[in-house]
Amino acid sequence: PSPVAGTLLRHAVASGTSVKKGDTVIVLESMKMELEVKATCDGTVSFSVQPGSQVSNGQTLAEIN
């Protein structure tokens, strides 16, 4: 989930990539600061929000299976 409201700047990895817990998967911009969203577990990432989209606090940005 998104930790803050803001804009999704970019995906740090491609959809379908295997990630490890703690890897950066998304970069958000909020109040002129860039925030990294980290993987919460190991698995394959799939994104539900595209770069440039406005997101709200708590919104699901990606799933890791």
N, C-alpha and C positions, 0 to 999 in steps of 0.2 A: 504493500500500500504506500501511497504518497505520504511522506512525513509532513508536508506543508502544501499550501495552495501556491500555484505558480505556473510556469511554462515548462513543458518537457523540451529540453534543448536537443538532446541526442540520445540514441541508444549506444552504449559503450561496447556492446557486442552484437553480432547478428542474431536474428531469430533462429532458433534451432541449435544454437551453440551450447555445448556443455559447460557449466560453470561450477565453481566450488563456493562453499559458504564464505562470505566476505568479499567476493569479487564484485567490482563495480559493474552494474548492468545498465544503469540509466543516470543521466545527468539532468538535474532540474535547475531552473533559475527562479529565484524568489527574492524579492526586494533587492535586486541587483547583486545577489550572491549566487554562486554556483554550488549546488549540493549534489553529492554522489549518493545514489541509492544502491545499497549493497545486496547481494544475494543472501537470503536467510537460510538457505540449505543448498546441498549439492543437487544437480540435475540439469535438465535441458530447459532453456528459457524460451518462452513465447510471449510476445508483447501484445497488449490490448489497447495501447494508446500510441499514436504516432507523433514523431517530433513536430514541434510547433503548436501542439494542442495545449489548451489551458486545462489544468487539472486542479481538483479540490483536495483538501486535506483528507486522507483516508481512502481516496479513490484507488481502486486496483489498477496498477500500471502494467503488470506482467505476472505470468504464472511460471513456476518452476516445477517440473514433474520429474 
